[in-house]
């Protein structure tokens, strides 16, 4: 069971790295570029692995802070909602990539500093 948990943590971290990488991909594409679909893929990976890790808690004797996880889920839903709302626009708003990566950093900070 520990291997499954570690695999999920690994995939969860890859999802976070993907979201940060999308910021750089979006900036390299230019100001007139549409929003990259990778934002939604990263959010989906984070969501699936995060929920799976939470579901494994009773089997691994891990205790989770439910309020913290609820706030992290809310931030992730906001990231996904902003990305989905702007996905089909011909040009992503100039403020969007910075906002999305800022929310990703907030989520990482919550994970690291809120014990």
Order of alpha helices (4+ residues) and beta strands (2+ residues): alpha-alpha-alpha-alpha
